[in-house]
Amino acid sequence: MITKEQLKSIYKDAHISLDEKELDELTEKFSSLIEFNEILLKADTDGVEPTEINTDNAMYLREDKARDGLDREEALSFANDREYGYFRLQRVID
């Protein structure tokens, strides 16, 4: 079971606002998911063969080929704002 305080903390850390009605609904939903997961974890699976084995999954990767990139001035020519030879971006963290 998850408590309202735990849920508030999770949403606060994620910078997501939550009103009291949403908090009640989500607490109930998360609690039911956790309870269902606990039931599944208690299931005895000893001697049960997997129902699906996907062993012939192969990952086909392309060969890396080195190629010339843009020079600094050409890349910076596309910048809306630049400073000291670099792209200048807005602050992300307050």
Phi and psi in degrees as GROMACS dihedral restraints (atoms count N, CA, C in turn):
[ dihedral_restraints ]
;  ai    aj    ak    al  type     phi  dphi    fc
    3     4     5     6     1  -105.0    20    10
    4     5     6     7     1   141.4    20    10
    6     7     8     9     1   -93.2    20    10
    7     8     9    10     1   162.6    20    10
    9    10    11    12     1   -61.7    20    10
   10    11    12    13     1   -36.8    20    10
   12    13    14    15     1   -65.0    20    10
   13    14    15    16     1   -41.4    20    10
   15    16    17    18     1   -63.6    20    10
   16    17    18    19     1   -43.3    20    10
   18    19    20    21     1   -65.2    20    10
   19    20    21    22     1   -42.1    20    10
   21    22    23    24     1   -58.8    20    10
   22    23    24    25     1   -42.9    20    10
   24    25    26    27     1   -63.5    20    10
   25    26    27    28     1   -42.7    20    10
   27    28    29    30     1   -62.2    20    10
   28    29    30    31     1   -47.7    20    10
   30    31    32    33     1   -68.2    20    10
   31    32    33    34     1   -34.4    20    10
   33    34    35    36     1   -64.7    20    10
   34    35    36    37     1   -43.7    20    10
   36    37    38    39     1   -62.9    20    10
   37    38    39    40     1   -30.3    20    10
   39    40    41    42     1   -89.1    20    10
   40    41    42    43     1     2.8    20    10
   42    43    44    45     1    56.6    20    10
   43    44    45    46     1    44.6    20    10
   45    46    47    48     1  -118.0    20    10
   46    47    48    49     1   126.5    20    10
   48    49    50    51     1   -79.7    20    10
   49    50    51    52     1   152.4    20    10
   51    52    53    54     1  -147.6    20    10
   52    53    54    55     1   122.2    20    10
   54    55    56    57     1   -87.8    20    10
   55    56    57    58     1   173.4    20    10
   57    58    59    60     1   -64.1    20    10
   58    59    60    61     1   -37.4    20    10
   60    61    62    63     1   -65.8    20    10
   61    62    63    64     1   -45.6    20    10
   63    64    65    66     1   -63.1    20    10
   64    65    66    67     1   -38.5    20    10
   66    67    68    69     1   -60.6    20    10
   67    68    69    70     1   -44.3    20    10
   69    70    71    72     1   -62.7    20    10
   70    71    72    73     1   -46.4    20    10
   72    73    74    75     1   -63.4    20    10
   73    74    75    76     1   -46.4    20    10
   75    76    77    78     1   -69.1    20    10
   76    77    78    79     1   -35.4    20    10
   78    79    80    81     1   -60.5    20    10
   79    80    81    82     1   -43.8    20    10
   81    82    83    84     1   -65.0    20    10
   82    83    84    85     1   -44.5    20    10
   84    85    86    87     1   -66.0    20    10
   85    86    87    88     1   -46.2    20    10
   87    88    89    90     1   -63.7    20    10
   88    89    90    91     1   -39.3    20    10
   90    91    92    93     1   -62.4    20    10
   91    92    93    94     1   -42.1    20    10
   93    94    95    96     1   -67.0    20    10
   94    95    96    97     1   -35.7    20    10
   96    97    98    99     1   -65.2    20    10
   97    98    99   100     1   -42.8    20    10
   99   100   101   102     1   -64.9    20    10
  100   101   102   103     1   -42.2    20    10
  102   103   104   105     1   -62.9    20    10
  103   104   105   106     1   -42.1    20    10
  105   106   107   108     1   -63.8    20    10
  106   107   108   109     1   -41.1    20    10
  108   109   110   111     1   -63.2    20    10
  109   110   111   112     1   -38.9    20    10
  111   112   113   114     1   -63.4    20    10
  112   113   114   115     1   -37.1    20    10
  114   115   116   117     1   -63.7    20    10
  115   116   117   118     1   -44.8    20    10
  117   118   119   120     1   -62.7    20    10
  118   119   120   121     1   -38.9    20    10
  120   121   122   123     1   -67.3    20    10
  121   122   123   124     1   -25.0    20    10
  123   124   125   126     1   -82.2    20    10
  124   125   126   127     1   -12.4    20    10
  126   127   128   129     1   -63.7    20    10
  127   128   129   130     1   133.4    20    10
  129   130   131   132     1   -79.9    20    10
  130   131   132   133     1   112.9    20    10
  132   133   134   135     1  -112.5    20    10
  133   134   135   136     1    12.7    20    10
  135   136   137   138     1   -63.2    20    10
  136   137   138   139     1   130.4    20    10
  138   139   140   141     1    79.0    20    10
  139   140   141   142     1     4.4    20    10
  141   142   143   144     1   -91.4    20    10
  142   143   144   145     1   125.0    20    10
  144   145   146   147     1   -74.3    20    10
  145   146   147   148     1   143.6    20    10
  147   148   149   150     1   -60.8    20    10
  148   149   150   151     1   143.3    20    10
  150   151   152   153     1   -84.0    20    10
  151   152   153   154     1   -18.2    20    10
  153   154   155   156     1  -144.8    20    10
  154   155   156   157     1   128.4    20    10
  156   157   158   159     1  -124.6    20    10
  157   158   159   160     1   122.1    20    10
  159   160   161   162     1  -112.5    20    10
  160   161   162   163     1    79.8    20    10
  162   163   164   165     1   -93.2    20    10
  163   164   165   166     1   -19.2    20    10
  165   166   167   168     1   -95.1    20    10
  166   167   168   169     1    26.2    20    10
  168   169   170   171     1   -76.6    20    10
  169   170   171   172     1   112.1    20    10
  171   172   173   174     1  -115.0    20    10
  172   173   174   175     1   142.7    20    10
  174   175   176   177     1  -103.7    20    10
  175   176   177   178     1   117.5    20    10
  177   178   179   180     1   -98.7    20    10
  178   179   180   181     1   113.7    20    10
  180   181   182   183     1  -106.1    20    10
  181   182   183   184     1   145.7    20    10
  183   184   185   186     1   -78.6    20    10
  184   185   186   187     1   156.5    20    10
  186   187   188   189     1   -75.4    20    10
  187   188   189   190     1   135.3    20    10
  189   190   191   192     1   -72.1    20    10
  190   191   192   193     1   132.7    20    10
  192   193   194   195     1  -126.8    20    10
  193   194   195   196     1   125.0    20    10
  195   196   197   198     1   -73.5    20    10
  196   197   198   199     1   139.7    20    10
  198   199   200   201     1  -147.2    20    10
  199   200   201   202     1   160.1    20    10
  201   202   203   204     1   -71.4    20    10
  202   203   204   205     1   138.8    20    10
  204   205   206   207     1   -97.1    20    10
  205   206   207   208     1  -173.1    20    10
  207   208   209   210     1   -76.0    20    10
  208   209   210   211     1   147.0    20    10
  210   211   212   213     1   -79.8    20    10
  211   212   213   214     1   164.8    20    10
  213   214   215   216     1   -56.7    20    10
  214   215   216   217     1   -48.3    20    10
  216   217   218   219     1   -65.0    20    10
  217   218   219   220     1   -37.9    20    10
  219   220   221   222     1   -65.8    20    10
  220   221   222   223     1   -42.2    20    10
  222   223   224   225     1   -65.4    20    10
  223   224   225   226     1   -42.5    20    10
  225   226   227   228     1   -71.6    20    10
  226   227   228   229     1   -16.9    20    10
  228   229   230   231     1   -66.3    20    10
  229   230   231   232     1   -20.0    20    10
  231   232   233   234     1   -89.3    20    10
  232   233   234   235     1    -6.8    20    10
  234   235   236   237     1   -76.2    20    10
  235   236   237   238     1   139.0    20    10
  237   238   239   240     1   -72.2    20    10
  238   239   240   241     1   -35.1    20    10
  240   241   242   243     1  -144.5    20    10
  241   242   243   244     1   133.5    20    10
  243   244   245   246     1  -141.3    20    10
  244   245   246   247     1   156.3    20    10
  246   247   248   249     1  -154.0    20    10
  247   248   249   250     1   132.6    20    10
  249   250   251   252     1    54.7    20    10
  250   251   252   253     1    33.9    20    10
  252   253   254   255     1    79.5    20    10
  253   254   255   256     1    16.6    20    10
  255   256   257   258     1  -130.7    20    10
  256   257   258   259     1   162.6    20    10
  258   259   260   261     1   -69.2    20    10
  259   260   261   262     1   136.8    20    10
  261   262   263   264     1  -104.6    20    10
  262   263   264   265     1   125.1    20    10
  264   265   266   267     1  -116.7    20    10
  265   266   267   268     1   160.2    20    10
  267   268   269   270     1   -70.7    20    10
  268   269   270   271     1   153.7    20    10
  270   271   272   273     1   -62.7    20    10
  271   272   273   274     1   138.7    20    10
  273   274   275   276     1  -101.0    20    10
  274   275   276   277     1   -36.7    20    10
  276   277   278   279     1  -108.0    20    10
  277   278   279   280     1   131.8    20    10
